Structures are given as structure tokens and as C-alpha cells.
Amino acid sequence: MTTRESLEDHLRKTTRHFSARLPEEQVLTLGRDLARELARAHAESPPRHPEIEPATLAFVDGKPVLEGGEAPGDVTEDLLQLGALLQGLATAVAPDVSWRLDGPPSSDLSSLEKRAALAGLTSLRPETRYASAAAAADALEAALAPAVGAAPPWPLFRGDAARTGFRPSPAPVTAIAPVWDAALGPVIASPVLTARLVIAASADGRLHFLERATGRRLHEAKVASALESSPALAGDVLHLGTDDGEVVGIDVRDGREAYRLKAGALVRSSPIVHDGRVLVGVMDTKDAGSLVAVDAAKGKLLWRRKLGAVFSSPTLAGALVLVGSDDGALHAIEPERGTLTWSHRLGERVRATAAVSGELAVVSDFEGRLVAVRLEDGGRLWLRELGQPVYSSAALAAGLVVVGCHDGSVQGLSLATGEPRFRVETRGPVVSSPVALGDRFLAASTDGDLYLLDARGQVLLRTTVAREGLQSSPAFDETVLVLGSARGLHAFKIVR
């Protein structure tokens, strides 16, 4: 037997005469069902624009049904009406005309994605608003889905704690195709990729959470005066350094701050998380710095190893942590107490991050010295003089070391011997760190272009991303590649 009542009558029973909030799962479910109804109405010819008014809206067998709406209308207005209804139910605050100018009060839902799903209906900013009822229904459905438990595909700078910049590829990459752009302002840090999100730090100190599939902005927070440190995601907490000298933890479930620790004068090193410790380099003065270990749960300083100024990011190498310093050396440090195990002197400032493969670490300095160092004792296996300053960190794959140089070249060398294998010229300094997709390499240049290379150094593809230049290093998985530019964030589909 069919049961029919108005939505108002139904809600009166579930919210104690509108005096209590509707549980968030019910808010999102109602929103999804109404958005689907709107999408069907908008797809008709001519489109219908039913009024979303609880007193007249039918509720049949536990589902809303949108009827009528033959008069001319507007998609944006329909979504705004839906958003006002849902926000009112989520907050137990009656919708008000002022919401059109100031927006509704924030709904304190349990996750960032759930809050963003509702906010996209009533947002005053076009870039965060849904383009259609169908898009709104998809987002609300996604917010209802259980959290994905798999490890994030690109959780930190260079992709893993060994900082190789490598991921296997099921087939050779032949192209990359643009998917979306997000105008966030300059992004120098490397993004983090999860199954649903792209998380990026912009140079103006904001942390951005975007929907991976569409680039729609879900949340942003002002974290510091400026950010160049690439975040590291471990569990539910994102860890990053700031230009204010702090190490900050952000809970990615709700976007709220987990901890904040003043660690030095400047933190541009990108952290790793190991055994409950956040390890990151710090600059204290122009010439002095340190590697610090921070309790990942409490944000408390555990130890500090004084070195020269540290811009290089730490690398996990078995039982050691490697970090370069402006004192011209690569240092191997025991991570539990910060005991120095060995140091290998290159000569000039070491701001590149070491990459580890097997029993070797590869790193370079500002004089263009590229070295392979034995992890066992810090001894040198080989040295190659590139002749140009190197800030870019090396990608290790297919028996090669691939690194960018300040003269605009991307150079490939044998990992075993350091012998040159190829040299590719770009039109600007390469400070971004190349990545390896199987046996193909992608390098970003300050000329604004991305270069796809094979293991012989042949340029298979060159595509312009942002003429203002690229300094951010790419983040990627099997299907998507994302990187920052002087304009914002850019996502590409990986084609094989």
C-alpha cells in the first residue's frame, strides 16, 4: 500500500517539530534523492523547475517526489533552494533570506567531504558551486559512501619515503590529457593524492582540499604566511612545514588542526613520517639548521640534530634517515634518538633530496656534483660533475638517475656507474623534480612545459601547462597526474 504525505509532515516527526537537527546521514540521503529528482526534471523538454517547499513537496513511500514546476526557472535557484532546505535541517536553523548574501551558517557535519557536499549547493563562490543537479547528486552520493581504507597513492613528496619519484606502469605512457585546472595562485609544493582528494599547499599559506575527479574546491584553510613544504599524509593527519618555522598537523577527515609546533625560523623541507615520528628539516639562521623529530600524535618535539641550514627533505633508508644540508654534506641519522651515523661531504649546499635504491643513495649539490653514496658506510661509489647547480631531486627508474639542472637541461645517467645516458634541453631552469612512470620520465620546467621522455632521452611529448612556469613536482598514480604551477593546480589523465 502506497503511503503519501508532505515532506513537512515527515520532517515534523523526525525533527521533533523542527526543534532538533536531522541526523546527517538522513540530510545527505534526502539531498541526494531530491537532487536526482531535480536532475530528471531539468532533463525533460521543456525543463521543469519544481518548487522545493516542504509543505507542498510530496513524500511517497519514504522518497521525495518533485511534481509540477512548468513555469520558467533557473538551475542555480533550484539548487540554492535545495541547499537552504538541507542546511536548515542540518543546523536546526530556519532558512533566511540573508543566506543569499551571506551564506548559511556552517553545518558541523562529521567530515570535510560531507560539509563540502552541502556547501556546494549554497556557496557564494562559482568555482565551488555545482554546475548541475546531477553533479550535486553525485557529490552527495559520494559523501554517503564509506571512507576508502586503501593507502593513498601519492602521500608525500616524491611518492614514498625512499624519495624515488617512481611508480610501476602497466603499459608505456604515451600521452597526458588535461582534465581540470584550479586557479589557486602559485603552488610550489608537491600535492598529495588520495582516492578521492587532491591536497595542495599554495605559496600564500593556504591549504586546499579539492575533489580529485573534478577539481571542485571542497575546503581551504589559511595555515601560515607562506608554504613551500610539501605535505605528508600519514593515517588521517597531514603534516607540513611553514615559512613561519612551524610544523603543523591537519586532520584530513574534518580539516581541523591537530597540532602546531614552532620548530625554527623557516621550514621548507618536506616531512616524512616514520614510527610515529614526523621528521623534517629546519632553518634556524642563514647558516644553521637542524633535523627535528616531532611526535606525530601530540606535536611535541622529541629531538633535534643540529646541522647547517636544512632545505633538503629527509629520506628513509633502512634504519637511517638521510638529509642534505647547506653545510655541503649528506648526513645519515638514526631516527629514534637523532644520533649522527655518518656524513658524506659533497662541497656546496645540498638542497636536493636524496633518492634511495637498494644500498645506494643519490644526491646532488649547488655546484652540480651528483654522487652515489653507499648506505653502509657513507662511502662514495661514483661522482659526476654536471657543471650546473642542481636543486631538483633525482628520479630513479630503469637503471637510470634522471635529474633537472639550472641550465634548463634534464640529464639521465647510469645508476650503476654515473655514466651519461642522455641530455634534454628545456627553455628554463628545471627546479621541479622529475618522476618516473615505469620506464618513462616526466619533467616539468620553469618554461611552463611538461616533457615526457623515454629511457633514451627521446622527447615523446611536450605539453604547455602554464606559461608562468612550473616549480612544483608532479604527484601521480595509474590514472591521474597532478602538479602545481605559478597559476594553480593542474590535473591530467595518463594515457597508455
C-alpha positions as CSV (number, residue, x, y, z in Angstrom):
1,M,0.0,0.0,0.0
2,T,1.4,3.4,-1.0
3,T,1.9,5.9,1.7
4,R,1.9,9.6,0.8
5,E,2.5,12.6,3.0
6,S,4.1,16.0,2.6
7,L,7.8,16.3,3.3
8,E,6.9,18.8,6.0
9,D,4.8,16.2,7.8
10,H,7.6,13.7,7.5
11,L,10.2,16.1,8.8
12,R,8.0,17.2,11.7
13,K,8.1,13.7,13.1
14,T,11.8,13.2,12.6
15,T,13.0,16.5,14.0
16,R,10.5,16.9,16.9
17,H,8.6,19.7,15.2
18,F,11.8,21.2,13.7
19,S,13.4,21.7,17.1
20,A,16.2,19.3,16.5
21,R,18.7,18.6,13.8
22,L,18.0,15.9,11.3
23,P,20.8,13.2,11.5
24,E,23.5,14.0,8.9
25,E,23.1,10.7,7.0
26,Q,19.3,11.4,6.6
27,V,20.1,15.0,5.5
28,L,22.5,13.7,2.8
29,T,20.2,10.9,1.7
30,L,17.3,13.3,1.4
31,G,19.6,15.8,-0.5
32,R,20.8,13.0,-2.9
33,D,17.2,11.9,-3.6
34,L,16.0,15.5,-4.2
35,A,19.0,16.2,-6.4
36,R,18.2,13.2,-8.5
37,E,14.6,14.3,-8.8
38,L,15.8,17.8,-9.9
39,A,18.1,16.3,-12.5
40,R,15.3,14.3,-14.0
41,A,13.1,17.4,-14.1
42,H,15.8,19.5,-15.7
43,A,16.4,16.8,-18.3
44,E,12.8,17.0,-19.6
45,S,11.8,19.0,-22.6
46,P,11.0,21.7,-21.7
47,P,12.8,21.5,-18.4
48,R,10.8,21.6,-15.2
49,H,11.7,23.7,-12.1
50,P,9.7,22.3,-9.2
51,E,9.5,24.4,-6.1
52,I,11.3,22.8,-3.2
53,E,8.9,23.7,-0.4
54,P,8.4,21.1,2.3
55,A,4.7,22.0,2.8
56,T,3.8,21.1,-0.8
57,L,6.6,18.6,-1.7
58,A,5.3,15.0,-1.8
59,F,6.9,12.2,0.2
60,V,5.8,8.9,-1.2
61,D,6.9,5.5,0.3
62,G,9.8,7.2,2.0
63,K,11.1,9.1,-1.1
64,P,10.6,12.7,-2.1
65,V,8.8,13.2,-5.4
66,L,9.1,16.6,-7.2
67,E,5.9,17.5,-9.1
68,G,4.9,20.5,-11.1
69,G,7.3,23.3,-12.0
70,E,6.2,24.0,-15.5
71,A,6.9,27.7,-15.1
72,P,10.3,29.1,-16.3
73,G,13.0,28.7,-13.8
74,D,16.7,28.6,-13.1
75,V,19.0,25.7,-12.2
76,T,21.1,27.8,-9.8
77,E,17.9,28.9,-8.0
78,D,16.7,25.3,-7.7
79,L,20.0,24.2,-6.2
80,L,20.0,27.1,-3.8
81,Q,16.5,26.2,-2.6
82,L,17.6,22.6,-2.1
83,G,20.8,23.7,-0.3
84,A,18.8,26.1,2.0
85,L,16.5,23.2,3.0
86,L,19.3,20.8,3.7
87,Q,21.4,23.4,5.6
88,G,18.4,24.2,7.7
89,L,17.8,20.6,8.6
90,A,21.5,20.0,9.3
91,T,21.7,23.0,11.7
92,A,18.1,23.3,13.0
93,V,18.2,26.9,11.9
94,A,15.3,28.1,9.7
95,P,16.4,29.3,6.3
96,D,16.6,33.1,6.0
97,V,16.7,35.5,3.1
98,S,20.1,36.8,4.4
99,W,21.6,33.4,3.3
100,R,21.5,34.6,-0.3
101,L,24.0,37.4,0.6
102,D,26.0,35.9,3.5
103,G,25.6,32.2,3.0
104,P,24.0,29.8,5.5
105,P,25.6,29.0,8.9
106,S,28.3,26.3,8.8
107,S,27.0,22.8,9.2
108,D,29.1,20.9,11.8
109,L,29.0,17.6,10.0
110,S,31.4,14.8,10.8
111,S,33.7,15.0,7.8
112,L,35.1,17.6,5.4
113,E,33.5,15.8,2.4
114,K,30.1,15.9,3.9
115,R,30.3,19.6,4.8
116,A,31.6,20.3,1.3
117,A,28.8,18.3,-0.3
118,L,26.2,20.6,1.3
119,A,28.2,23.8,0.8
120,G,28.4,23.2,-2.9
121,L,24.6,23.9,-3.1
122,T,24.7,27.3,-1.5
123,S,28.2,28.5,-2.0
124,L,28.6,32.2,-2.9
125,R,31.7,31.3,-5.0
126,P,31.0,30.0,-8.5
127,E,34.1,27.7,-8.5
128,T,32.8,25.7,-5.5
129,R,29.2,25.6,-6.7
130,Y,27.6,22.6,-8.5
131,A,27.1,23.1,-12.2
132,S,24.0,20.9,-12.3
133,A,21.6,18.9,-10.2
134,A,23.3,15.7,-11.5
135,A,26.7,16.8,-10.2
136,A,25.1,17.6,-6.8
137,A,23.5,14.2,-6.7
138,D,26.9,12.5,-7.4
139,A,28.6,14.5,-4.7
140,L,26.0,13.8,-2.1
141,E,26.1,10.1,-3.0
142,A,29.9,10.1,-2.7
143,A,29.7,11.8,0.7
144,L,27.4,8.9,1.9
145,A,29.9,6.3,0.7
146,P,32.1,4.7,3.4
147,A,35.6,6.1,3.7
148,V,38.1,4.3,1.4
149,G,40.6,2.4,3.5
150,A,43.3,1.8,0.9
151,A,46.6,3.6,1.3
152,P,46.8,6.9,-0.6
153,P,48.5,6.5,-4.0
154,W,50.8,9.6,-3.5
155,P,51.0,10.5,0.2
156,L,54.2,12.7,0.2
157,F,56.9,14.4,-1.7
158,R,58.5,12.0,-4.3
159,G,55.8,9.4,-3.6
160,D,57.4,7.3,-0.9
161,A,59.9,7.6,2.0
162,A,62.8,6.4,-0.3
163,R,62.0,9.5,-2.4
164,T,62.5,7.7,-5.7
165,G,59.7,9.5,-7.6
166,F,58.8,6.2,-9.2
167,R,55.7,4.1,-9.8
168,P,55.4,1.0,-12.0
169,S,53.3,1.3,-15.0
170,P,51.1,-1.5,-16.5
171,A,52.0,-0.3,-20.0
172,P,54.1,2.5,-21.5
173,V,52.7,6.0,-21.1
174,T,52.1,7.6,-24.5
175,A,50.4,10.9,-23.5
176,I,48.8,13.0,-20.8
177,A,45.4,14.7,-21.4
178,P,44.2,17.8,-19.5
179,V,41.3,17.1,-17.1
180,W,40.9,20.2,-15.0
181,D,42.7,23.3,-13.7
182,A,42.2,25.1,-10.4
183,A,43.2,28.8,-10.1
184,L,44.7,28.7,-6.6
185,G,47.6,31.1,-7.1
186,P,51.2,29.9,-7.1
187,V,51.8,26.3,-6.0
188,I,55.4,25.3,-5.4
189,A,54.8,22.4,-3.1
190,S,54.1,18.9,-4.5
191,P,50.4,17.8,-4.0
192,V,49.1,14.8,-2.1
193,L,46.8,12.3,-3.9
194,T,44.2,10.1,-2.2
195,A,41.4,8.0,-3.7
196,R,39.1,11.0,-3.6
197,L,41.1,14.1,-2.9
198,V,43.9,16.3,-4.1
199,I,45.5,18.2,-1.3
200,A,47.8,21.1,-2.1
201,A,49.6,23.9,-0.3
202,S,49.7,27.2,-2.1
203,A,52.6,29.7,-1.7
204,D,50.3,32.3,0.0
205,G,49.9,30.0,3.0
206,R,46.6,28.3,2.2
207,L,45.9,24.5,2.3
208,H,43.4,23.4,-0.4
209,F,41.3,20.2,-0.5
210,L,39.9,19.5,-4.0
211,E,37.7,16.8,-5.4
212,R,40.1,14.6,-7.3
213,A,37.7,13.8,-10.2
214,T,36.6,17.4,-11.0
215,G,38.9,19.8,-9.2
216,R,36.0,21.3,-7.3
217,R,37.2,23.0,-4.2
218,L,35.9,21.3,-1.0
219,H,37.8,23.2,1.7
220,E,40.6,25.6,2.3
221,A,42.3,26.9,5.4
222,K,44.9,29.6,6.0
223,V,47.7,27.7,7.7
224,A,50.7,30.1,7.5
225,S,52.1,33.3,5.9
226,A,53.6,31.2,3.2
227,L,54.0,27.5,2.3
228,E,56.6,25.7,0.1
229,S,56.9,22.5,2.2
230,S,55.1,19.6,0.5
231,P,52.7,17.9,2.9
232,A,53.0,14.3,4.0
233,L,49.8,12.2,4.8
234,A,50.1,9.5,7.4
235,G,46.8,7.9,8.6
236,D,44.3,10.7,9.0
237,V,46.8,13.5,9.6
238,L,48.5,15.7,7.1
239,H,51.9,17.0,8.3
240,L,53.7,20.0,6.7
241,G,56.2,22.8,7.4
242,T,55.6,26.5,7.1
243,D,57.6,29.6,6.3
244,D,56.8,30.7,9.8
245,G,59.0,28.0,11.2
246,E,56.2,25.7,12.3
247,V,55.3,22.1,11.8
248,V,51.6,21.7,11.6
249,G,49.3,18.7,11.6
250,I,45.8,18.8,9.9
251,D,43.1,16.1,10.3
252,V,42.0,15.4,6.8
253,R,38.7,14.0,7.9
254,D,37.4,17.4,9.0
255,G,40.1,19.9,8.1
256,R,40.8,20.9,11.6
257,E,44.2,21.5,13.1
258,A,45.6,18.5,15.1
259,Y,48.8,20.3,16.4
260,R,51.2,23.2,15.8
261,L,54.8,23.3,16.9
262,K,57.3,26.1,16.5
263,A,60.4,24.3,15.3
264,G,62.7,27.0,13.9
265,A,62.7,30.1,11.7
266,L,61.7,28.5,8.4
267,V,60.5,25.0,7.3
268,R,60.7,24.4,3.6
269,S,61.8,20.8,3.9
270,S,59.1,18.3,3.3
271,P,58.4,15.8,6.1
272,I,58.3,12.1,6.3
273,V,56.5,10.1,9.0
274,H,58.3,7.1,10.4
275,D,57.5,5.0,13.5
276,G,55.2,7.7,15.0
277,R,57.7,10.5,14.3
278,V,57.5,13.4,11.9
279,L,61.0,14.0,10.6
280,V,61.7,17.3,8.8
281,G,64.5,19.8,8.2
282,V,64.5,23.3,9.7
283,M,66.4,26.5,9.0
284,D,67.2,28.4,12.3
285,T,69.5,31.1,10.9
286,K,71.1,31.7,7.4
287,D,73.8,29.2,8.1
288,A,72.4,27.0,10.9
289,G,69.6,24.5,11.0
290,S,68.6,21.1,12.1
291,L,66.7,17.9,11.5
292,V,63.9,17.5,14.1
293,A,61.7,14.7,15.2
294,V,58.1,15.5,16.3
295,D,55.6,13.2,17.9
296,A,53.1,12.6,15.1
297,A,50.2,12.3,17.6
298,K,50.9,15.0,20.1
299,G,53.0,17.5,18.1
300,K,55.8,17.5,20.7
301,L,59.5,17.9,19.9
302,L,61.3,14.6,20.5
303,W,64.8,15.5,19.5
304,R,66.9,18.0,17.4
305,R,70.1,17.2,15.5
306,K,71.9,20.5,14.7
307,L,73.4,20.8,11.2
308,G,73.7,23.6,8.7
309,A,70.5,25.1,7.4
310,V,68.3,22.3,6.1
311,F,66.1,22.8,3.0
312,S,66.5,19.2,1.8
313,S,63.8,16.8,2.7
314,P,64.6,13.7,4.8
315,T,64.8,10.3,3.1
316,L,64.2,6.9,4.8
317,A,67.0,4.4,4.0
318,G,66.5,1.2,6.0
319,A,67.4,2.0,9.6
320,L,68.7,5.5,8.7
321,V,67.3,8.9,7.8
322,L,69.3,10.8,5.2
323,V,69.2,14.6,4.8
324,G,71.2,17.2,3.0
325,S,72.3,20.5,4.5
326,D,73.7,23.9,3.5
327,D,77.0,22.7,5.2
328,G,77.6,20.8,2.0
329,A,77.1,17.3,3.2
330,L,74.6,14.5,3.2
331,H,74.1,13.2,6.7
332,A,72.8,9.8,7.9
333,I,71.0,10.0,11.2
334,E,69.5,7.3,13.4
335,P,65.7,8.2,13.7
336,E,65.0,7.1,17.2
337,R,67.3,9.5,19.1
338,G,68.9,11.6,16.3
339,T,72.4,10.1,16.6
340,L,74.6,11.0,13.6
341,T,75.9,7.8,11.9
342,W,78.0,9.3,9.1
343,S,78.3,12.3,6.8
344,H,79.4,12.5,3.2
345,R,80.7,15.8,2.1
346,L,79.9,17.0,-1.5
347,G,81.2,20.5,-1.2
348,E,78.4,23.1,-1.8
349,R,74.9,23.4,-0.4
350,V,72.8,20.3,-0.6
351,R,69.2,21.3,-1.0
352,A,68.2,18.4,-3.3
353,T,66.6,15.4,-1.6
354,A,68.4,12.1,-1.6
355,A,66.8,9.2,-3.5
356,V,67.5,5.6,-2.4
357,S,67.7,2.4,-4.4
358,G,68.9,-0.7,-2.8
359,E,72.2,0.0,-1.0
360,L,72.7,3.4,-2.7
361,A,71.6,7.0,-2.2
362,V,71.9,9.5,-5.0
363,V,72.0,13.3,-4.3
364,S,73.4,16.5,-5.8
365,D,74.7,19.9,-4.7
366,F,74.6,23.5,-5.9
367,E,77.9,23.1,-7.8
368,G,76.4,20.4,-9.9
369,R,78.1,17.4,-8.2
370,L,75.9,14.3,-8.5
371,V,77.1,11.4,-6.2
372,A,76.1,7.9,-5.4
373,V,76.8,7.1,-1.8
374,R,76.9,3.6,-0.1
375,L,74.4,3.4,2.8
376,E,76.6,1.0,4.7
377,D,79.4,3.5,5.4
378,G,78.7,6.7,3.6
379,G,81.5,6.0,1.1
380,R,81.3,7.3,-2.5
381,L,80.6,4.8,-5.3
382,W,80.8,7.4,-8.1
383,L,80.7,11.2,-8.7
384,R,79.6,13.0,-11.8
385,E,80.2,16.8,-12.4
386,L,77.1,18.1,-14.2
387,G,78.6,21.6,-14.4
388,Q,75.4,23.4,-13.3
389,P,73.7,24.0,-9.9
390,V,71.1,21.3,-9.0
391,Y,68.1,21.8,-6.7
392,S,65.9,19.2,-8.4
393,S,65.8,15.8,-6.7
394,A,66.6,12.7,-8.8
395,A,64.1,10.1,-10.1
396,L,65.4,6.5,-10.0
397,A,64.0,4.0,-12.5
398,A,65.0,1.7,-15.4
399,G,68.6,1.7,-14.2
400,L,68.8,5.5,-14.5
401,V,69.2,8.6,-12.5
402,V,67.2,11.5,-14.0
403,V,67.7,15.0,-12.7
404,G,66.9,18.6,-13.7
405,C,69.5,21.3,-13.8
406,H,69.5,25.1,-13.5
407,D,70.8,25.4,-17.1
408,G,67.4,24.1,-18.3
409,S,68.6,20.6,-19.0
410,V,67.2,17.2,-17.9
411,Q,70.0,14.7,-17.6
412,G,69.9,10.9,-17.4
413,L,72.8,8.9,-16.1
414,S,73.5,5.2,-15.3
415,L,72.6,4.4,-11.7
416,A,75.4,1.8,-11.5
417,T,78.2,3.9,-12.9
418,G,77.1,7.6,-13.2
419,E,77.9,7.5,-16.9
420,P,75.8,10.0,-19.0
421,R,73.0,8.4,-21.0
422,F,71.1,11.5,-22.3
423,R,70.6,15.2,-22.1
424,V,67.4,17.0,-23.0
425,E,67.2,20.8,-23.2
426,T,64.2,22.9,-22.0
427,R,63.9,26.6,-22.2
428,G,64.2,27.4,-18.4
429,P,65.8,26.1,-15.2
430,V,64.4,22.8,-14.1
431,V,63.9,23.0,-10.3
432,S,60.9,20.6,-10.2
433,S,61.9,17.0,-9.5
434,P,61.3,14.5,-12.4
435,V,59.1,11.5,-11.8
436,A,59.2,8.0,-13.4
437,L,56.1,6.2,-14.7
438,G,57.5,2.8,-15.4
439,D,60.4,3.4,-17.8
440,R,59.0,6.8,-18.9
441,F,60.0,10.1,-17.2
442,L,58.1,13.3,-16.8
443,A,60.0,16.5,-16.1
444,A,58.5,20.0,-15.5
445,S,60.4,23.1,-16.5
446,T,60.1,26.8,-15.5
447,D,59.4,27.3,-19.2
448,G,55.9,26.1,-18.3
449,D,56.1,22.8,-20.2
450,L,55.9,19.2,-19.2
451,Y,58.3,16.8,-21.1
452,L,57.6,13.1,-21.4
453,L,60.8,11.2,-22.1
454,D,61.7,7.6,-22.7
455,A,64.8,5.9,-21.2
456,R,66.9,7.0,-24.2
457,G,66.1,10.7,-23.6
458,Q,63.8,10.9,-26.6
459,V,61.1,13.6,-26.1
460,L,57.8,11.7,-26.7
461,L,55.5,14.6,-25.7
462,R,55.9,18.2,-24.8
463,T,52.8,20.0,-23.5
464,T,52.4,23.5,-22.2
465,V,50.8,23.6,-18.7
466,A,51.3,27.2,-17.6
467,R,53.4,29.8,-19.3
468,E,54.1,31.4,-16.0
469,G,56.3,28.4,-15.1
470,L,56.4,25.1,-13.2
471,Q,58.3,24.5,-10.0
472,S,56.1,22.0,-8.3
473,S,56.9,18.3,-8.6
474,P,54.2,16.0,-10.0
475,A,52.1,13.6,-8.0
476,F,50.5,10.7,-9.8
477,D,49.1,7.2,-9.8
478,E,48.0,4.8,-12.5
479,T,45.4,7.1,-14.0
480,V,45.9,10.7,-12.9
481,L,48.8,13.2,-12.7
482,V,48.6,16.5,-10.7
483,L,51.1,19.3,-10.3
484,G,51.2,22.9,-9.4
485,S,52.2,26.0,-11.3
486,A,52.5,29.7,-10.9
487,R,48.8,29.8,-11.6
488,G,47.4,27.0,-9.5
489,L,46.9,23.3,-9.8
490,H,46.5,21.1,-13.0
491,A,45.3,17.6,-13.4
492,F,45.9,15.2,-16.3
493,K,44.7,11.8,-17.4
494,I,47.5,9.4,-18.0
495,V,47.2,7.7,-21.4
496,R,48.7,4.4,-22.3
